[in-house]
Amino acid sequence: MQIPDFDVAEWYRRRTFESRSLDLEAAAWAKADQGLSVSVVLPAYNEAPTIGDVIDAVMSLAGVLVDEVVVLDGGSTDATPEVAADRGARVHTDIGAFPDLGPALGKGDALWRSLSVTSGDIITFVDTDIRNPSPIFVSGLVAPLITTPQIELVKAFYDRPIELNGTLHPAGGGRVTELLARPLLNLFWPELSGLVQPLSGEYAGRRELLESIPFSTGYGVEIGMLIDTLGRRGADAIAQVDIGQRIHRNQDITALSRMAFGVAQAALRRLPDAGRATFPDLPTAYRQFQRDADDTVNLLEAGQIEIIERPPMVEYRATAP
């Protein structure tokens, strides 16, 4: 195993931005001067209570820093598509993007499919369960890409309150990041250990980069994207921006456990190609436990959580029928 020496503090100094210090007016002028276009992708599944405000925040940048707003809907059974359309977004279904592939296999697959229904030179991904959306969730991400040509992928970071028993606590979110993603990155990819929120759902990238890398399905997409960008473009192609605070729907520990299993698969599968570790094929069966009403703890039937890798979009287009 060969882990390269890397000055994380120096990377952090050069590639970490604060949203309040960004010159958004200069970024808008630079965007127009360079002839760049920006698409915002909002993946959604049953997010009717929050998606309208998210779209309003994004739409406030229309014609300045945003040229296209696309909702990629995963088959919502509530009013998510109607709310999105009423607020001015263009709505696509995941299965409509690539009918031959069937329904999307989770979030990462939906984001991969969104590349085929957007046109921007820069693509920004924003989750739709955010309860305190702000235009800075988009403008803060695209500004470094517009003003610094060497940067190709920008991740957001923020404080993450957590709601427990109806009470919002100022910290405690990001449990999968702290308990899984950060230890993995520090162990095997120290070049990425300076990222505050490596699994954040808000990030922006240049289309040329995004179409050249595979997308992990499910919740492995963020960590896979970071590792692949590092391998193809180097650490200096990655930056991060502080956008303050993000309040969203917190998942319970059982769901987070399954999420962590998918994140771990996406990361560990990349170790051999990076020359940092080798091991046999990874299992996909995942077992959990449940305490019944009679206080008996039962082993649940093993579920399959398999992370599939969608190929780089440029390769898929070249081979698709």
For each residue, the residues with C-beta under 8 A, 3 or more apart:
1: 275 276 277
2: 275 276
3: 188 190 276
4: 190 191
5:
6: 11 190 191 235
7: 10 11
8: 11 12 190 191 193 194
9: 12 13 194
10: 7 13 14
11: 6 7 8 14 15 191 194 235 236
12: 8 9 15 16 194
13: 9 10 16
14: 10 11 236
15: 11 12 151 194 235 236 238 239 240
16: 12 13 194 239 240 241 242
17: 21 22 140 143 144 239 240 241 242
18: 21 22 241 242
19: 22 136 139 140 241 242 243 244
20:
21: 17 18
22: 17 18 19 27 139 140 143 144 241
23: 26 27 143 147
24: 27 28 65 139 143
25: 28 29
26: 23 29 30 147
27: 22 23 24 30 31 65 139 142 143 146 147
28: 24 25 31 32 64 65
29: 25 26 32 33
30: 26 27 33 34 146 147
31: 27 28 34 36 38 65 142 146
32: 28 29 35
33: 29 30
34: 30 31 146
35: 32
36: 31 121 122 146
37: 67 68 119 120 121 122
38: 31 65 66 67 68 120 121 122 123 124 138 142
39: 66 67 68 69 70 118 119 120 122 123 124
40: 58 66 68 69 70 123 124 125 126 138
41: 70 72 111 114 118 123 124 125 126
42: 51 54 55 58 69 70 71 72 84 89 125 126 127 128
43: 71 72 74 107 110 111 114 125 127 128
44: 47 51 71 72 73 74 76 80 84 128
45: 73 74 75 76 80
46: 76 77 78 80
47: 44 50 51 54 76 78 80 128 129
48: 51 52 76 78 79 80 83
49:
50: 47 53 54 128 129 130 131 133
51: 42 44 47 48 54 55 71 80 83 84 87 128
52: 48 55 56 83 84 86 87
53: 50 56 57 130 131 133
54: 42 47 50 51 57 58 126 128 130 133
55: 42 51 52 58 59 69 71 83 84 87 88 89
56: 52 53 59 60 87 133
57: 53 54 60 133 134 135 137 138
58: 40 42 54 55 61 62 66 69 126 133 135 137 138
59: 55 56 62 66 69 87 88 89
60: 56 57 135
61: 58 64 65 66 135 138 139
62: 58 59 66 67 69 88
63: 66 67
64: 28 61
65: 24 27 28 31 38 61 138 139 142 143
66: 38 39 40 58 59 61 62 63 69 138
67: 37 38 39 62 63 120
68: 37 38 39 40 90 118 119 120
69: 39 40 42 55 58 59 62 66 88 89 90
70: 39 40 41 42 89 90 91 92 114 117 118
71: 42 43 44 51 55 80 81 84 89 90 91 92 128
72: 41 42 43 44 92 93 94 97 110 111 113 114 117
73: 44 45 76 80 81 84 91 92 93 94
74: 43 44 45 93 94 103 104 110
75: 45 93 94 95 103
76: 44 45 46 47 48 73 79 80 81
77: 46
78: 46 47 48
79: 48 76 82 83
80: 44 45 46 47 48 51 71 73 76 83 84 128
81: 71 73 76 84 85 91
82: 79 85 86
83: 48 51 52 55 79 80 86 87
84: 42 44 51 52 55 71 73 80 81 87 89 91
85: 81 82 88 89 90 91
86: 52 82 83
87: 51 52 55 56 59 83 84
88: 55 59 62 69 85
89: 42 55 59 69 70 71 84 85
90: 68 69 70 71 85
91: 70 71 73 81 84 85
92: 70 71 72 73 96 97 114 117
93: 72 73 74 75 96 97
94: 72 73 74 75 97 103 104 109 110 113
95: 75 98 99 101 102 103 104
96: 92 93 99
97: 72 92 93 94 104 113 114 116 117
98: 95 101 113 116
99: 95 96 102
100: 321
101: 95 98 104 113
102: 95 99
103: 74 75 94 95
104: 74 94 95 97 101 109 110 113 217
105: 108 109 217 218 308
106: 109 110 217 218 219 262
107: 43 110 111 217 218 219 221
108: 105 111 112 215 216 217 218 219 220 221 224 310
109: 94 104 105 106 112 113 215 217 218 308 310
110: 43 72 74 94 104 106 107 113 114
111: 41 43 72 107 108 114 115 125 215 221
112: 108 109 115 215 217 221 310 313
113: 72 94 97 98 101 104 109 110 116 117
114: 41 43 70 72 92 97 110 111 117 118 123 125
115: 111 112 118 123 207 210 211 313
116: 97 98 113 313
117: 70 72 92 97 113 114
118: 39 41 68 70 114 115 123
119: 37 39 68
120: 37 38 39 67 68 123 207
121: 36 37 38 206 207
122: 36 37 38 39 142 145 146 204 205 206 207
123: 38 39 40 41 114 115 118 120 204 205 207 210
124: 38 39 40 41 138 141 142 202 203 204
125: 40 41 42 43 111 114 201 202 203 204
126: 40 41 42 54 58 130 133 137 138 201 202
127: 42 43 130 201 202 248
128: 42 43 44 47 50 51 54 71 80
129: 47 50 248 249
130: 50 53 54 126 127 133 137 246 247 248
131: 50 53 247 248 249
132: 245 246 247
133: 50 53 54 56 57 58 126 130 137
134: 57 137 243 244
135: 57 58 60 61 138 139
136: 19 139 140 243 244
137: 57 58 126 130 133 134 140 141 156 202 243 246
138: 38 40 57 58 61 65 66 124 126 135 141 142 204
139: 19 22 24 27 61 65 135 136 142 143
140: 17 19 22 136 137 143 156 241 243
141: 124 137 138 144 145 154 156 202 203 204 241 243
142: 27 31 38 65 122 124 138 139 145 146 154 204
143: 17 22 23 24 27 65 139 140 146 147 241
144: 17 22 141 147 148 151 154 239 241
145: 122 141 142 148 151 152 154 204 205 206
146: 27 30 31 34 36 122 142 143
147: 23 26 27 30 143 144
148: 144 145 151 239
149:
150: 236 237
151: 15 144 145 148 154 236 237 238 239
152: 145 205 206 208 209 229 233 237 238
153: 203 204 205 206 209 225 226 229 233 237 238 239
154: 141 142 144 145 151 203 204 205 238 239 240 241
155: 195 197 198 200 202 203 226 238 239 240 241
156: 137 140 141 197 200 202 203 240 241 243 246
157: 195 196 197 200 240 241 242 243
158: 197 200 242 243 244 245 246
159: 170 171 244 245 246
160: 171 172 173 174 197 245 246
161: 168 169 170 171 172 173 245 247
162: 168 169 171 172 173 250
163: 166 167 168 169 250
164: 167 169 172
165:
166: 163
167: 163 164
168: 161 162 163 247
169: 161 162 163 164 172
170: 159 161
171: 159 160 161 162
172: 160 161 162 164 169 175
173: 160 161 162 248 250
174: 160 177 178 197 199
175: 172 178 179 253 256
176: 179 180 181 199 256 259 260 263
177: 174 180 181 182 197 198 199
178: 174 175 181 182
179: 175 176 182 183 260
180: 176 177 183 184 260 263 264
181: 176 177 178 184 185 198 199 223 263 267
182: 177 178 179 185 186 193 198
183: 179 180 186 187
184: 180 181 187 188 189 223 264 267 268
185: 181 182 188 189 190 192 193 195 198 223
186: 182 183 190 193
187: 183 184 190
188: 3 184 185 267 271 274 276 277
189: 184 185 192 193 226 227 230 274 276
190: 3 4 6 8 185 186 187 193
191: 4 6 8 11 230 235
192: 185 189 195 198 226 227 230 235 238
193: 8 182 185 186 189 190
194: 8 9 11 12 15 16 240
195: 155 157 185 192 198 226 238 240
196: 157 240 242
197: 155 156 157 158 160 174 177 200 240
198: 155 177 181 182 185 192 195 222 223 226
199: 174 176 177 181 219 222 223 263
200: 155 156 157 158 197 203 222 246
201: 125 126 127 222
202: 124 125 126 127 137 141 155 156 243 246
203: 124 125 141 153 154 155 156 200 222 225
204: 122 123 124 125 138 141 142 145 153 154
205: 122 123 145 152 153 154 209 210 225 229
206: 121 122 145 152 153 209 210
207: 115 120 121 122 123 210 211
208: 152 211 212
209: 152 153 205 206 212 213 229 232 233 237
210: 115 123 205 206 207 213 313
211: 115 207 208 312 313 314
212: 208 209 232 312 314
213: 209 210 225 228 229 232 312
214: 224 228 309 310 311 312
215: 108 109 111 112 221 224 225 309 310
216: 108 220 221 223 224 225 262 265 266 307 308 309 310
217: 104 105 106 107 108 109 112 220 221 307 308 309 310
218: 105 106 107 108 109 221 262 305 307
219: 106 107 108 199 222 259 262 263
220: 108 216 217 223 224 262 263 265 266 267 307
221: 107 108 111 112 215 216 217 218 224 225 266
222: 198 199 200 201 203 219 225 226 263
223: 181 184 185 198 199 216 220 226 227 263 266 267
224: 108 214 215 216 220 221 227 228 266 267 270 309
225: 153 203 205 213 215 216 221 222 228 229
226: 153 155 189 192 195 198 222 223 229 230 238
227: 189 192 223 224 230 231 267 270 274
228: 213 214 224 225 231 232 270
229: 152 153 205 209 213 225 226 232 233 237 238
230: 189 191 192 226 227 233 234 235 237 238
231: 227 228 270 273 274
232: 209 212 213 228 229
233: 152 153 209 229 230 236 237 238
234: 230 237
235: 6 11 15 191 192 230 238
236: 11 14 15 150 151 233
237: 150 151 152 153 209 229 230 233 234
238: 15 151 152 153 154 155 192 195 226 229 230 233 235
239: 15 16 17 144 148 151 153 154 155
240: 15 16 17 154 155 156 157 194 195 196 197
241: 16 17 18 19 22 140 141 143 144 154 155 156 157
242: 16 17 18 19 157 158 196
243: 19 134 136 137 140 141 156 157 158 202 246
244: 19 134 136 158 159
245: 132 158 159 160 161
246: 130 132 137 156 158 159 160 200 202 243
247: 130 131 132 161 168
248: 127 129 130 131 173
249: 129 131
250: 162 163 173
251: 255 256 259
252: 255 256
253: 175 256 257
254: 257 258 288
255: 251 252 258 259
256: 175 176 251 252 253 259 260
257: 253 254 260 261 288
258: 254 255 261 262 286 288 303 305
259: 176 219 251 255 256 262 263
260: 176 179 180 256 257 263 264
261: 257 258 264 265 286 305
262: 106 216 218 219 220 258 259 265 266 305 307
263: 176 180 181 199 219 220 222 223 259 260 266 267
264: 180 184 260 261 267 268
265: 216 220 261 262 268 269 282 284 305 306 307
266: 216 220 221 223 224 262 263 269 270 307
267: 181 184 188 220 223 224 227 263 264 270 271
268: 184 264 265 271 277 279 282
269: 265 266 272 282 307 309
270: 224 227 228 231 266 267 273 274
271: 188 267 268 274 276 277 278 279
272: 269 275 276 277 278 279
273: 231 270
274: 188 189 227 231 270 271
275: 1 2 272
276: 1 2 3 188 189 271 272
277: 1 188 268 271 272
278: 271 272
279: 268 271 272 282
280:
281:
282: 265 268 269 279
283:
284: 265 304 305 306 307
285: 302 303 304
286: 258 261 302 303 304 305
287: 299 300 302 303
288: 254 257 258 300 303
289: 297 298 299 300
290: 297 298 300
291: 295 296 297 298
292: 295 296 297 298
293:
294:
295: 291 292
296: 291 292
297: 289 290 291 292
298: 289 290 291 292
299: 287 289
300: 287 288 289 290 303
301:
302: 285 286 287
303: 258 285 286 287 288 300
304: 284 285 286
305: 218 258 261 262 265 284 286
306: 265 284
307: 216 217 218 220 262 265 266 269 284
308: 105 109 216 217
309: 214 215 216 217 224 269
310: 108 109 112 214 215 216 217 316
311: 214 315 316
312: 211 212 213 214 315 316
313: 112 115 116 210 211 316 317
314: 211 212 317 318
315: 311 312 318 319
316: 310 311 312 313 319 320
317: 313 314 320
318: 314 315
319: 315 316
320: 316 317
321: 100
